[in-house]
Every structure is written in C-alpha cells, then in structure tokens.
Amino acid sequence: MTDMRADLIAPCGMNCRLCYAFERKRNPCPGCRSNNDSKPAHCIGCSIVTCEKRQAFDSQLCLECQNMCRRLQDLDKRYRTKYHMSMIDNLTYIREKGMDALLDRERNRWTCPDCAGYVSVHRKDCPTCGRTVFNDER
C-alpha cells in the first residue's frame, strides 16, 4: 500500500492518495503532479494543474496566491458539501504547520480502524476490508 506522500498532494490541496481513481485496480491514476499521461483527461487539462500564475511562483501548490482562484473555490465548495473535506483547508494547514503535519493529519483521518487501509474521500467504505468507516458527517 502506498503511504501518504508530499508528491501526492495536488496543487489544489487534494490528497491524490485518497482519490478513488488512485485506488483503481485497472488504469490507476498516478496523481495530479505526476508527468504520466495515464492520468484521466480531466486531470491532464485541469486549469489548477496547468495554472500559469502558480507556475510563475515556481510552486507545486496553490499556496502563494492571496486569493484562491474561482475554479479552486468552486471545487472546494463541492468537496466540502459532498465529501466533507476541504482542499483550501489542506493548503492553509500546509502553510501554517507544514507538509509533514498535513500528512500526519491525513493518515489519522483517513485510516480504517480495522485494517489500517486508507479510505477514499469519495467513498464511505474501506477498499481493503469493506468496513463502513464514515457516515455522512465524516
């Protein structure tokens, strides 16, 4: 099982390690920051991943902008509502406490208490043992 890693934190603050596409058995996504063309088309063309403003800051993450772009705000709102997690909160946490602290927090939050597998932000059940880990409040 792949552990939490800094290179799996997408520019938007999403933890790709916790994305259902990363967990797929067939054609798994390698993560938003990889240069692998096997990423889903919506990831390859993502305006956050290809953001010229972020690249001008020479930053892997959307940490340098004072105001988060509309695309990130909309994505964050959808994930807060549907999956009870926030990319902007992740970015703020990295800015305030550092990447290692975020990775520790993610390990604690998304680890199945039965088998120690990681649960996807997109699912309620552990993909390893099938236990329902989250209710709607997460």
N, C-alpha and C positions, 0 to 999 in steps of 0.2 A: 504494500500500500504506500502510495506517495504521501509524504508528510507535508505539512504546511511549509511553504517556501516563499520568500520575498519575490522571486521572479514569477510567481503565480498570482500576485496582486496586480490586477489590471489597472490601466491608467485612471479609470473611473473610481477605483476603490473596491471593485468586486473581487472577491477571492475566487479565482477560477478553479481552485482545488475543490470548491464546494458547489460548482455548477454541474447540473445533470449531464451536460454534454461532455465534460471531462471524465465522467464515470462510465460513459457508454462502453460497451464491450466491442461493438463494431464502430470503426471510424471515430475514436475518441478525439475530442478537441485538445490540442496541446496547450491551450491558454492564450489569452489575448496578446501577451507580449512576445510570444514565440514568432519566429520568422517562417514557420511551417505553413505551407499553402493548404494543408488539410483542415484548416480552421473553417467553420461554417462561413458562408458568404456574407452573412450579416455582421460577422466579426471582422472579416477582412476589410469590408467597406465602412466600418463604424467610424463616424465622424469624431468620436472621442479618441479612438486609437490613432487616427490619422491627423489629429489636430496640429496645425502648423504653429499655433501660439504656444502650445505646450512644448513642441519640439524646439522652438526658438529659445525657450528657457533651458533647453537641454535636460529635460526632466522626464523620467519614466512615468511619473504620476501627476495627476492634476492637483498639485499642491501649491503651485506658485501663483495661480490666478487669484486675485482678490474676490472676484465674483465668479461663481461657477457658471458655466455656460447653460443655456436653456436646455440643451439635449441632456446634460448630466442631471439637471434639476428634475426634468420630466422622468428620466429613468429612475432616479432616486425615489420620487413620489410613488411610482408604480411598484418598486420593490418594497418600500415601506408598507404600502397598503396590502399587497398580495403575499409577500414573503416575510414580512416583519423583520427586515434588515435594511440598513442604510449604507450606501456607498459613501455618501458625504460624511456620515459619522465615522466610517472607517478612515477616510482621508484626514479628518480632523484629529482622530486618535493617533494616527501616524505622526502628524505634525507636532502634537503635544507630548506624546510618550515614546515615539519611535516604532520602527517596523517590528522589532523583536517583541515588544509589548503587544502589538496588534496580533501577531502570530500566536502568542500565548493565549490571548483572549479568544481568538477564533478556535484554537484547539479545545479550550474548555467549553465553549458554547456549542460547538457542532459535533462533539464526540458522543457516540452511542454509549450509554452506561452499561449495556450488556456485553457488547463485543469489542468496544473501543474503535469501531469503524467510524468514518466520517459520514454525516448525514448531509445531503444536498440541501441548499437553501430552497430549492424548487420542490422538495418532497417532504413528507412528514415521517416516512418510514426509512429505516436504515437499509441501505442496499446490500449490506453484508449479511445481516441476520433477520431482516424483515420486521423488527420491532417498531411499533409506532412510538416515535420519540417525542414529537411535537404535537401540541394541539394548535388551534388557530392563533393563540396568543404568543407562542414561542417565547 
